[in-house]
Amino acid sequence: MSNFSSKLNIIAKNTDVYLKRVFSRQNNYSNLITPMKYGILSGGKKFRSAIVVNTGKIFEIDYKKLIIISAAVECIHSYSLIHDDLPAMDDDDLRRGKPSMHKKFNEFIAILAGNSLLTLAFEILSGNDLKIPQKLKTELIRTLSNYSGHSGLAGGQYFDLTFENKKISRKNIINMQTKKTGKLFGFCCESIAIIKEESMNSRNLLKDIGLKIGLLFQIVDDLIDFRGDRAIVGKPTKRDQKKGKATLVNLLGYRQSLNFAQKLKNKLDRQIKKYGTKAHDLLESVEFILNREF
């Protein structure tokens, strides 16, 4: 895993380098640039970028294109974290071991910086740096918009908040987490099929892999919150139980949730292995999720 961690760091660094280039071309007089940079460049493994790059390797996509798509994905992810941390939502004071956006600046800046990162994602995908036909850019933007909005990430967050302190079925928890976390990972994989102009069947297969990766990532996140070390995680743990969050851990318990995650990982392994030796790094990505430090 140490070799994989090095690869992960390189992808994160390259994504950050590209994002810094994007910021250097923005209006320097905007008062939101500094908090936007704080929200997206203040650490984090950029794991979604790794999924884009490692899926792209299977289809031999140009690395520069993969980093540009990764940058757009990270903008969406960072916007969602900034808003999730707000007092009106999860009310978290720390993110990645540092003050969350609204604590570092204030609430209205957090909202506006998050909104600006959301729109920057589509600016990146529609820009001249991404050398693909316009029809493919349009499809990337349409798909990412769908997966980020009310039927995807935002809709999942709605259920996450409204499910608090209620008895929710396993099916509904999985559906909520698939939207909240899985859809963006689904885009990470499906975007590769889009720019390769693969068949809809191929797109759906890659999307399904991404959705499962996202669900696995969220379940492990919940396991970490249940039993993790605050110093390692970079934010307070054991908050899901205190808030009455609808998670598989709170419904099934730690051991059963870990077993569920292991079975999900095994399904993913079988799906990914069908792509042959070029899928090695994507397989390692899935292994990495389950072995994150608790």
C-alpha positions, -999 to +999 in steps of 0.1 A: +000+000+000+030+024+005+036+024-033-001+031-039+000+059-014+029+075-033+008+072-065-021+088-047+001+117-035+014+123-071-022+125-085-032+148-057-002+171-063-009+172-100-045+180-095-036+208-071-010+222-096-037+223-123-062+240-099-036+266-089-031+273-126-069+278-130-069+301-100-041+321-114-063+330-144-092+341-123-101+376-113-075+385-087-098+412-073-124+387-063-126+384-025-137+348-028-105+335-044-087+331-011-115+311+006-120+290-025-083+281-024-086+274+013-115+250+006-099+230-021-062+232-016-060+227+022-050+190+021-070+159+015-060+128-005-080+139-036-091+102-037-118+110-063-090+122-086-073+088-082-105+070-093-107+092-124-070+086-132-070+049-124-102+042-144-087+063-173-056+040-173-078+011-183-088+029-215-054+046-220-068+082-217-043+110-219-032+119-183-036+157-188-073+151-197-078+130-166-063+157-143-086+183-158-116+161-152-103+154-117-100+191-109-137+196-118-147+167-096-126+180-067-144+214-071-178+197-066-165+176-037-150+206-019-181+227-024-202+199-008-179+196+022-179+234+028-217+234+028-220+201+048-199+217+076-222+247+080-242+251+112-275+246+093-263+212+082-237+190+100-222+219+121-186+207+120-158+230+132-129+210+118-121+196+083-089+178+075-074+189+108-081+226+101-109+250+109-138+244+085-146+272+061-173+290+082-150+289+112-119+302+093-139+330+076-177+332+082-209+316+071-218+338+042-183+335+028-185+297+032-218+296+012-205+319-015-171+302-018-189+268-020-212+281-047-182+295-066-164+261-065-195+244-078-197+267-109-159+266-114-162+228-120-183+235-151-160+263-162-132+238-161-150+212-181-162+237-207-128+254-210-101+252-237-077+232-216-098+200-221-091+189-256-121+169-265-151+176-289-177+200-277-205+174-277-184+153-252-179+183-230-216+189-230-223+153-220-198+155-192-214+187-179-249+173-182-239+141-163-220+159-136-248+184-131-273+155-127-252+137-103-244+168-082-280+181-079-313+171-064-312+136-078-276+130-067-253+146-041-276+174-029-306+150-028-285+126-007-275+153+017-312+162+021-321+127+031-290+125+054-303+155+073-340+145+073-333+109+084-316+121+116-331+105+148-355+083+127-357+046+122-346+041+086-344+009+067-312-006+053-325-001+018-332+036+023-298+042+040-280+026+011-301+047-014-293+078+005-255+071+007-254+061-030-268+095-038-248+115-013-214+099-020-218+073-047-230+095-075-199+116-077-177+085-077-201+072-104-192+102-125-154+096-119-157+062-136-185+070-162-167+101-174-140+079-189-167+060-210-181+094-221-148+108-235-140+074-251-175+074-267-182+040-253-216+023-256-243+030-231-238-005-217-201+003-211-211+036-195-235+018-171-210-008-161-184+018-152-210+039-135-221+009-114-185+004-103-182+040-093-215+039-073-202+008-054-169+025-048-187+055-034-209+034-012-179+015+001-161+048+008-191+061+028-195+029+048-158+030+058-162+067+066-190+057+090-169+029+105-141+054+110-164+078+127-176+050+150-142+038+161-116+061+146-089+082+161-097+119+160-059+127+155-058+105+124-092+115+110-086+152+113-120+159+128-141+148+158-153+112+157-183+095+172-205+123+160-229+102+138-242+084+169-246+116+189-265+132+160-287+101+154-274+098+118-289+071+096-259+049+089-254+012+085-232+012+116-259+027+137-285+003+122-265-030+120-236-025+144-199-023+137-192-059+129-221-065+105-213-032+087-177-042+083-188-076+069-212-057+045-182-036+033-160-066+028-187-083+006-192-051-014-154-049-019-154-085-031-181-077-057-161-047-069-129-069-072-148-093-095-162-065-117-129-046-120-108-077-127-128-082-159-109-052-174-075-071-171-041-061-160-046-024-168-071-023-140-045-030-113-044+006-099-082+007-097-082-026-078-056-011-054-079+019-050-107-003-037-082-021-014-070+012-001-106+023+009-111-008+031-077-004+047-079+033+057-067+040+092-093+037+119 
